[in-house]
Amino acid sequence: MNEPTSGRIPDETLERQLVRWLPDRRWFAAKGNTISAVRILLRHELTSVFGFSAEHLLVSVEFEAGPAQVYQVPLGFRSHLPEDLEPWALPDGDGNGMIAYDGLHDAEVITLYADLLAEAQGSGPVQLKTVPGTVIEPGLRGRTLGAEQSNTSVVLGEKLLMKIFRLVTPGVNPDVELHLALAGAGSEYVATLRAWMETDVAGILTTLAMVQDFEANSADGWSMALGSVRDLLIEADLHAAELGTDFAGESHRMGAAVAEVHSTLARALGAEERQVASTTVEAMNRRLDAATAIVPELGEVAAAVRDKFAEAEALGATAVQRIHGDLHLGQVLRTPERWLLIDFEGEPAKTLDERRERDSPLRDVAGMLRSFDYAAHHLLADSVPMGAMGAASQRDFRAREWAQRNADAFCEGYASVSGTDPREAAALLRAYELDKAVYETVYEARNRPQWIGLPLSAIRRLTAAPR
């Protein structure tokens, strides 16, 4: 490492800047909580030359109420910030002549990580593990992929995808764990894992990032589904089945792919029977209680939701295993050959132990059914008042028709592989759909309040459905 020739921003200054900067990040998971302090846990220098340096940071974010969270914040520092990096700068950015900014939007910082991968070694406390047989060529240039979600993904040389986990939970991330299990079992329905980064957090070996093959000639399920819905709403005289861009065939193939992954995970990591009442429904009711405290509108439907949860208890026991945990249309990619599942880390809001628990495959099915409903109504959100989303309008009818057609196709595709149609366990599947919709109301309340009517309308439809 070269010795710096410009001033280093003191820890105390960076911590104050991060208090103001973090809440506006798309990947910040604690929106609505007031930050009381940010404390730097790890500050490791990657490089430093005149006018430019880069550091890998882990920070503990403390709140006025609730437990602290750990975030990963790779930073770049420049004495003169180019215009394209200005949107990513930390506030009050002139510490000792250097301006701090989000380094994962700077190709020069990304290259530092690519070089570590090519050298097959980490840097200081940040360690690199590669899958046996993996060789990564040097000199890969990088670019940040799309809009930020709960993590930040970077494409390297149009060959590899490096995903940096922003909210860091001490321990091995399920995304790495399940990819290794699926690869070991020969699954064709996930991208090949190449490497991952880890470090010690509070004495626990913790995953920071993972690297897998980048599927360049692919499209995500969400974008494809929206295109089909858009065409349906434009073609006023056609039903969903009559569209040239009818999505049901893809939904059928997607359902088959999900069933294949579930089957592989059960073989690789085991499965068991579990009582629905003592675990699943109890947890659903706890989440409903917590969500109602955040979203008062849920109070109007909470009793009806609990009734549907109670109906699920009649199933008695159900098979549970490791699952995806946060499955939706944005978590599947269509390649020229097949559908791939991505992002196996589970719901970021859950603890690591919760994400690693065995659960019914119906949770993943329900997540996809809720995603079909979101895709169908997404384009109506700005054109129909959200409070009227459940109204029997022509456009709403057509959206529901599309969602139902694709939900049915997905379940039929799933059954073609598993031998069991998820709709046969209707009460439990509906309970999982409602559980997901309750989660969605909290998400929308914190991130897109104008959209909160969408999951609320879905809850009313699901609770009104006959037993």
C-alpha positions as a printed NumPy array, in Angstrom:
array([[  0.   ,   0.   ,   0.   ],
       [  1.198,   3.499,  -0.796],
       [  1.373,   6.068,   1.922],
       [ -1.37 ,   8.706,   1.716],
       [ -0.391,  12.163,   0.593],
       [ -3.709,  13.823,   1.469],
       [ -5.435,  14.154,   4.829],
       [ -7.363,  11.233,   6.248],
       [-10.872,  12.01 ,   7.433],
       [-10.995,  11.297,  11.185],
       [-13.242,   8.484,  12.437],
       [-15.387,  10.927,  14.408],
       [-16.072,  13.034,  11.325],
       [-16.984,  10.011,   9.213],
       [-19.303,   8.708,  11.91 ],
       [-21.172,  12.031,  12.027],
       [-21.459,  12.074,   8.233],
       [-22.806,   8.535,   8.174],
       [-25.514,   9.38 ,  10.713],
       [-26.964,  11.801,   8.151],
       [-26.183,   9.784,   5.013],
       [-27.338,   6.262,   5.871],
       [-31.117,   6.831,   6.31 ],
       [-31.499,   7.889,   2.664],
       [-29.792,   4.81 ,   1.253],
       [-32.118,   2.43 ,  -0.578],
       [-30.48 ,  -0.517,   1.185],
       [-30.786,   0.928,   4.697],
       [-33.114,  -1.527,   6.444],
       [-34.079,   0.544,   9.487],
       [-36.141,   3.303,   7.88 ],
       [-38.387,   4.9  ,  10.464],
       [-35.858,   4.349,  13.267],
       [-33.89 ,   7.319,  14.562],
       [-30.129,   6.814,  14.546],
       [-28.472,   7.767,  17.811],
       [-24.888,   7.001,  16.778],
       [-22.687,   5.315,  14.189],
       [-19.503,   3.598,  15.334],
       [-16.789,   2.307,  13.002],
       [-15.975,  -1.357,  13.686],
       [-13.558,  -1.916,  10.809],
       [-11.743,   0.633,   8.656],
       [ -9.326,  -1.085,   6.326],
       [ -7.389,   0.832,   3.683],
       [ -7.385,  -0.715,   0.195],
       [ -5.223,   1.929,  -1.485],
       [ -4.07 ,   5.505,  -1.058],
       [ -2.351,   7.773,  -3.574],
       [ -2.334,  11.509,  -4.044],
       [ -5.925,  12.78 ,  -4.178],
       [ -7.549,   9.329,  -4.038],
       [ -7.964,   6.52 ,  -1.524],
       [-10.391,   3.697,  -0.803],
       [-11.346,   1.957,   2.421],
       [-13.508,  -0.968,   3.44 ],
       [-15.744,  -0.049,   6.381],
       [-18.007,  -1.963,   8.713],
       [-20.092,   0.26 ,  10.965],
       [-22.418,  -0.379,  13.871],
       [-25.568,   1.752,  13.68 ],
       [-27.23 ,   2.424,  17.026],
       [-30.829,   3.589,  17.385],
       [-32.88 ,   5.422,  19.968],
       [-34.977,   2.256,  20.233],
       [-34.165,  -1.293,  19.188],
       [-30.965,  -3.286,  18.631],
       [-27.972,  -1.996,  16.685],
       [-27.309,  -3.102,  13.103],
       [-24.032,  -3.637,  11.262],
       [-23.615,  -2.26 ,   7.725],
       [-20.922,  -2.629,   5.108],
       [-19.89 ,   0.686,   3.557],
       [-16.98 ,   0.596,   1.087],
       [-15.907,   4.227,   0.663],
       [-13.86 ,   6.168,  -1.82 ],
       [-12.132,   9.456,  -0.976],
       [-11.164,  12.111,  -3.516],
       [ -9.826,  15.613,  -3.246],
       [-11.907,  16.561,  -6.294],
       [-15.131,  14.645,  -6.877],
       [-16.235,  14.021, -10.504],
       [-19.781,  15.094, -11.296],
       [-21.036,  11.511, -11.766],
       [-19.984,  10.646,  -8.21 ],
       [-21.583,  13.677,  -6.553],
       [-24.941,  11.921,  -5.887],
       [-23.09 ,   9.346,  -3.776],
       [-21.113,  11.792,  -1.614],
       [-21.47 ,  11.893,   2.143],
       [-22.768,  15.244,   3.491],
       [-20.438,  17.985,   4.7  ],
       [-17.816,  16.419,   2.469],
       [-14.577,  18.271,   2.976],
       [-12.685,  16.468,   5.7  ],
       [ -8.962,  17.271,   5.626],
       [ -9.219,  18.098,   1.936],
       [-10.928,  14.8  ,   1.004],
       [-14.554,  14.064,   0.051],
       [-16.019,  10.692,   1.066],
       [-18.495,   8.862,  -1.188],
       [-19.975,   5.419,  -1.825],
       [-17.088,   3.573,  -3.439],
       [-19.272,   0.957,  -5.106],
       [-20.308,   3.549,  -7.699],
       [-16.712,   4.247,  -8.719],
       [-15.153,   1.946, -11.332],
       [-11.702,   2.623,  -9.887],
       [-12.745,   1.379,  -6.44 ],
       [-14.546,  -1.627,  -7.921],
       [-11.34 ,  -2.567,  -9.753],
       [ -9.561,  -2.878,  -6.396],
       [-11.992,  -5.621,  -5.386],
       [-11.693,  -7.285,  -8.805],
       [ -7.915,  -7.376,  -8.369],
       [ -8.291,  -9.11 ,  -4.999],
       [-10.444, -11.762,  -6.67 ],
       [ -7.904, -12.268,  -9.452],
       [ -5.124, -12.65 ,  -6.89 ],
       [ -7.295, -15.192,  -5.014],
       [ -6.506, -13.501,  -1.717],
       [ -8.086, -11.053,   0.635],
       [ -6.807,  -7.787,   2.002],
       [ -5.995,  -7.536,   5.682],
       [ -9.004,  -8.596,   7.76 ],
       [-11.144,  -9.067,   4.617],
       [-10.544, -12.67 ,   3.529],
       [-11.375, -14.288,   0.189],
       [-12.548, -17.87 ,  -0.32 ],
       [-12.754, -19.353,  -3.802],
       [-14.586, -22.461,  -4.972],
       [-12.022, -25.152,  -5.937],
       [-11.073, -24.888,  -9.592],
       [-12.054, -21.219,  -9.866],
       [ -9.663, -18.959, -11.789],
       [-10.572, -15.281, -12.167],
       [ -8.663, -13.345, -14.785],
       [ -6.98 , -10.056, -13.806],
       [ -7.945,  -6.629, -15.097],
       [-11.733,  -6.993, -14.948],
       [-13.525,  -3.645, -15.072],
       [-16.713,  -3.187, -13.105],
       [-20.036,  -1.387, -13.135],
       [-22.833,  -1.169, -10.601],
       [-25.877,  -3.125, -11.709],
       [-29.215,  -1.33 , -11.867],
       [-31.047,   0.278,  -8.998],
       [-29.932,  -0.478,  -5.46 ],
       [-32.014,  -2.916,  -3.469],
       [-31.162,  -4.395,  -0.081],
       [-27.644,  -5.116,  -1.386],
       [-25.372,  -3.698,  -4.076],
       [-24.434,  -5.822,  -7.095],
       [-21.461,  -5.121,  -9.341],
       [-20.772,  -6.682, -12.752],
       [-17.1  ,  -7.498, -13.389],
       [-15.965,  -7.773, -16.991],
       [-19.487,  -8.813, -18.035],
       [-18.51 , -12.243, -16.695],
       [-18.97 , -12.168, -12.931],
       [-21.504, -10.697, -10.52 ],
       [-20.222,  -9.551,  -7.137],
       [-22.943,  -8.944,  -4.564],
       [-22.018,  -6.934,  -1.483],
       [-24.304,  -7.529,   1.492],
       [-25.07 ,  -4.126,   2.965],
       [-26.813,  -5.219,   6.174],
       [-24.335,  -7.632,   7.73 ],
       [-25.507, -10.323,  10.118],
       [-22.698, -12.175,  11.939],
       [-22.435, -15.677,  10.505],
       [-22.456, -17.451,   7.148],
       [-24.974, -15.869,   4.775],
       [-27.617, -18.363,   3.506],
       [-26.98 , -17.136,  -0.04 ],
       [-23.516, -18.707,   0.038],
       [-24.633, -21.707,   2.07 ],
       [-27.514, -22.671,  -0.234],
       [-25.612, -21.976,  -3.436],
       [-22.893, -24.363,  -2.253],
       [-25.492, -27.007,  -1.376],
       [-27.287, -26.684,  -4.723],
       [-24.031, -26.694,  -6.684],
       [-22.872, -29.771,  -4.802],
       [-26.096, -31.514,  -5.773],
       [-25.675, -30.557,  -9.439],
       [-28.597, -28.123,  -9.703],
       [-28.985, -26.393, -13.075],
       [-31.278, -23.719, -11.672],
       [-28.749, -21.428,  -9.963],
       [-25.809, -19.435, -11.291],
       [-22.405, -20.944, -10.503],
       [-20.821, -19.666,  -7.274],
       [-17.146, -18.695,  -7.703],
       [-16.021, -16.993,  -4.485],
       [-17.027, -15.124,  -1.362],
       [-15.529, -12.616,   1.059],
       [-15.655, -12.862,   4.827],
       [-14.286, -11.305,   7.985],
       [-14.525, -11.607,  11.748],
       [-17.439,  -9.716,  13.324],
       [-17.695,  -9.96 ,  17.122],
       [-15.711, -13.201,  17.015],
       [-17.947, -14.785,  14.358],
       [-16.816, -15.546,  10.804],
       [-19.195, -13.445,   8.688],
       [-19.985, -13.302,   4.974],
       [-19.444,  -9.893,   3.36 ],
       [-19.89 , -10.587,  -0.343],
       [-20.284, -13.37 ,  -2.888],
       [-19.21 , -13.756,  -6.524],
       [-20.999, -15.879,  -9.118],
       [-21.289, -16.139, -12.888],
       [-23.047, -13.176, -14.499],
       [-25.874, -14.273, -16.779],
       [-25.476, -11.571, -19.415],
       [-28.162, -12.863, -21.801],
       [-30.937, -12.98 , -19.248],
       [-34.002, -11.012, -18.197],
       [-35.492, -10.823, -14.731],
       [-38.984, -12.142, -14.182],
       [-40.323,  -8.816, -12.925],
       [-39.442,  -6.944, -16.113],
       [-40.845,  -9.7  , -18.307],
       [-44.068,  -9.867, -16.311],
       [-44.561,  -6.088, -16.448],
       [-44.206,  -6.169, -20.223],
       [-46.991,  -8.737, -20.452],
       [-49.266,  -6.755, -18.11 ],
       [-48.588,  -3.536, -20.015],
       [-49.624,  -5.176, -23.281],
       [-52.803,  -6.525, -21.686],
       [-53.854,  -3.101, -20.42 ],
       [-53.21 ,  -1.573, -23.847],
       [-55.136,  -4.271, -25.752],
       [-58.594,  -3.479, -24.434],
       [-60.332,  -6.214, -26.442],
       [-58.087,  -9.162, -25.552],
       [-57.988, -11.493, -22.59 ],
       [-54.671, -12.488, -21.01 ],
       [-54.658, -15.856, -22.8  ],
       [-54.998, -14.123, -26.173],
       [-51.939, -11.915, -25.833],
       [-48.902, -12.46 , -28.008],
       [-46.93 , -11.767, -24.83 ],
       [-48.992, -14.095, -22.644],
       [-46.734, -14.914, -19.683],
       [-48.455, -18.125, -18.53 ],
       [-46.048, -20.434, -20.362],
       [-43.101, -18.797, -18.611],
       [-44.924, -18.969, -15.279],
       [-45.417, -22.719, -15.79 ],
       [-41.712, -23.217, -16.512],
       [-40.834, -21.004, -13.546],
       [-42.994, -23.122, -11.236],
       [-41.227, -26.257, -12.461],
       [-37.819, -24.658, -11.786],
       [-38.82 , -23.687,  -8.235],
       [-40.042, -27.222,  -7.562],
       [-36.745, -28.623,  -8.853],
       [-34.802, -26.36 ,  -6.472],
       [-37.042, -27.325,  -3.538],
       [-36.547, -31.006,  -4.322],
       [-32.767, -30.592,  -4.534],
       [-32.593, -28.674,  -1.248],
       [-34.661, -31.342,   0.507],
       [-32.333, -34.084,  -0.737],
       [-29.177, -32.134,   0.1  ],
       [-30.134, -30.651,   3.467],
       [-33.026, -32.781,   4.686],
       [-36.713, -32.278,   5.508],
       [-39.054, -33.059,   8.413],
       [-42.671, -32.799,   9.564],
       [-43.679, -29.892,  11.802],
       [-46.922, -28.872,  13.464],
       [-48.462, -25.824,  11.816],
       [-50.136, -24.46 ,  14.951],
       [-47.128, -24.517,  17.241],
       [-44.697, -22.789,  14.903],
       [-45.966, -21.302,  11.662],
       [-49.236, -19.746,  12.835],
       [-47.761, -18.486,  16.096],
       [-45.035, -16.67 ,  14.159],
       [-47.561, -15.25 ,  11.694],
       [-49.652, -13.8  ,  14.521],
       [-46.565, -12.268,  16.15 ],
       [-45.62 , -10.603,  12.874],
       [-49.168,  -9.333,  12.465],
       [-49.073,  -7.786,  15.951],
       [-45.78 ,  -6.041,  15.187],
       [-46.979,  -4.834,  11.784],
       [-50.245,  -3.452,  13.182],
       [-48.256,  -1.289,  15.589],
       [-46.47 ,   0.234,  12.589],
       [-49.379,   0.339,  10.099],
       [-52.618,   1.283,  11.927],
       [-54.692,   0.493,   8.812],
       [-54.007,  -3.193,   9.445],
       [-56.174,  -2.965,  12.541],
       [-59.266,  -2.914,  10.308],
       [-58.447,  -6.324,   8.816],
       [-56.418,  -7.962,  11.597],
       [-59.307, -10.056,  12.952],
       [-60.103, -11.436,   9.503],
       [-56.434, -12.234,   8.934],
       [-56.254, -14.126,  12.229],
       [-59.31 , -16.15 ,  11.208],
       [-57.512, -17.254,   8.028],
       [-54.392, -18.069,  10.025],
       [-56.554, -20.236,  12.319],
       [-57.96 , -22.116,   9.313],
       [-54.399, -23.13 ,   8.395],
       [-54.018, -24.913,  11.731],
       [-56.483, -27.552,  10.558],
       [-53.748, -28.962,   8.34 ],
       [-52.011, -30.308,  11.449],
       [-48.481, -31.049,  10.282],
       [-46.616, -29.996,   7.152],
       [-43.267, -30.82 ,   5.6  ],
       [-40.55 , -28.231,   6.223],
       [-37.065, -27.844,   4.707],
       [-34.576, -25.156,   3.66 ],
       [-36.217, -22.865,   1.11 ],
       [-35.426, -19.656,  -0.779],
       [-37.209, -17.55 ,   1.824],
       [-37.839, -14.355,  -0.151],
       [-39.009, -15.551,  -3.551],
       [-40.592, -13.127,  -6.013],
       [-40.355, -12.212,  -9.696],
       [-37.258, -10.107,  -9.104],
       [-35.458, -13.181,  -7.75 ],
       [-35.661, -15.227, -10.947],
       [-33.736, -14.801, -14.208],
       [-34.747, -16.151, -17.613],
       [-31.719, -17.306, -19.567],
       [-31.962, -18.711, -23.111],
       [-32.061, -22.211, -21.59 ],
       [-34.019, -22.011, -18.34 ],
       [-35.138, -20.029, -15.3  ],
       [-32.548, -19.46 , -12.564],
       [-33.232, -18.601,  -8.919],
       [-31.037, -15.924,  -7.326],
       [-30.612, -14.197,  -3.932],
       [-31.06 , -17.022,  -1.42 ],
       [-30.319, -14.894,   1.64 ],
       [-33.981, -14.733,   2.758],
       [-35.866, -11.701,   4.03 ],
       [-33.244,  -9.177,   5.216],
       [-35.516,  -8.061,   8.07 ],
       [-35.297, -11.493,   9.693],
       [-32.455, -12.609,  11.912],
       [-29.887, -15.026,  10.499],
       [-31.29 , -17.834,  12.656],
       [-34.799, -17.15 ,  11.34 ],
       [-33.576, -17.153,   7.737],
       [-31.821, -20.494,   8.23 ],
       [-34.845, -22.191,   9.788],
       [-36.682, -24.862,   7.852],
       [-40.051, -23.752,   6.498],
       [-42.747, -25.015,   4.182],
       [-42.036, -24.714,   0.441],
       [-45.472, -23.082,   0.337],
       [-43.856, -19.891,   1.667],
       [-41.865, -19.59 ,  -1.562],
       [-44.953, -20.405,  -3.647],
       [-46.948, -17.764,  -1.776],
       [-44.192, -15.215,  -2.327],
       [-44.409, -15.779,  -6.066],
       [-48.215, -15.561,  -6.066],
       [-48.   , -12.237,  -4.235],
       [-45.454, -11.093,  -6.83 ],
       [-47.832, -11.936,  -9.68 ],
       [-50.453,  -9.794,  -7.935],
       [-47.954,  -6.941,  -7.55 ],
       [-46.935,  -7.135, -11.189],
       [-50.559,  -7.151, -12.306],
       [-51.48 ,  -4.051, -10.28 ],
       [-48.151,  -2.228, -10.482],
       [-49.111,  -0.181, -13.537],
       [-52.438,   0.771, -11.956],
       [-50.795,   2.281,  -8.892],
       [-50.289,   5.693, -10.486],
       [-53.456,   5.73 , -12.591],
       [-55.999,   4.432, -10.055],
       [-56.319,   5.995,  -6.573],
       [-54.731,   3.54 ,  -4.185],
       [-57.749,   3.635,  -1.926],
       [-59.802,   2.338,  -4.841],
       [-57.467,  -0.436,  -5.898],
       [-60.05 ,  -3.048,  -4.938],
       [-62.827,  -1.414,  -6.949],
       [-64.391,  -3.485,  -9.737],
       [-62.986,  -1.363, -12.545],
       [-62.285,  -2.77 , -15.989],
       [-58.53 ,  -2.338, -15.635],
       [-58.562,  -3.89 , -12.177],
       [-60.568,  -6.846, -13.512],
       [-58.026,  -7.393, -16.267],
       [-55.149,  -7.134, -13.815],
       [-56.74 ,  -9.747, -11.568],
       [-57.333, -12.001, -14.563],
       [-53.64 , -11.814, -15.481],
       [-52.546, -12.492, -11.892],
       [-54.849, -15.504, -11.518],
       [-53.871, -16.992, -14.877],
       [-50.186, -16.817, -14.043],
       [-50.646, -18.018, -10.466],
       [-52.489, -21.074, -11.791],
       [-49.815, -21.714, -14.421],
       [-47.064, -21.445, -11.806],
       [-48.801, -23.935,  -9.502],
       [-49.405, -26.335, -12.391],
       [-45.728, -26.129, -13.368],
       [-44.751, -26.752,  -9.754],
       [-47.049, -29.779,  -9.57 ],
       [-45.588, -31.207, -12.79 ],
       [-42.294, -31.722, -10.932],
       [-43.308, -32.178,  -7.293],
       [-46.377, -34.316,  -7.928],
       [-48.39 , -32.133,  -5.543],
       [-50.322, -29.005,  -6.504],
       [-49.719, -26.23 ,  -3.92 ],
       [-53.37 , -25.237,  -4.248],
       [-54.38 , -28.521,  -2.605],
       [-53.18 , -27.008,   0.707],
       [-55.328, -23.923,   0.089],
       [-55.732, -22.797,   3.707],
       [-52.012, -22.904,   4.482],
       [-51.062, -21.351,   1.145],
       [-53.513, -18.493,   1.784],
       [-52.058, -17.995,   5.265],
       [-48.581, -17.649,   3.771],
       [-49.917, -15.183,   1.186],
       [-51.481, -13.097,   3.943],
       [-48.294, -13.246,   6.007],
       [-46.391, -11.912,   2.996],
       [-48.967,  -9.191,   2.359],
       [-48.707,  -8.059,   5.996],
       [-44.935,  -7.783,   5.538],
       [-45.556,  -5.764,   2.349],
       [-47.712,  -3.207,   4.163],
       [-44.843,  -2.442,   6.536],
       [-42.399,  -2.201,   3.633],
       [-44.656,   0.176,   1.693],
       [-45.389,   2.281,   4.77 ],
       [-41.656,   2.84 ,   5.22 ],
       [-40.567,   3.128,   1.593],
       [-43.538,   3.926,  -0.708],
       [-46.481,   5.13 ,   1.405],
       [-48.504,   5.947,  -1.707],
       [-48.544,   2.234,  -2.558],
       [-49.772,   0.895,   0.751],
       [-53.248,   0.345,  -0.693],
       [-51.93 ,  -2.425,  -2.921],
       [-51.126,  -4.988,  -0.188],
       [-54.079,  -3.797,   1.911],
       [-56.411,  -4.455,  -1.015],
       [-54.876,  -7.903,  -1.459],
       [-55.443,  -8.678,   2.23 ],
       [-59.122,  -7.777,   1.863],
       [-59.457, -10.059,  -1.169],
       [-57.662, -12.947,   0.52 ],
       [-59.664, -12.704,   3.737],
       [-62.932, -12.497,   1.776],
       [-62.139, -15.68 ,  -0.158],
       [-64.259, -18.704,   0.868],
       [-62.686, -21.403,   2.988]])
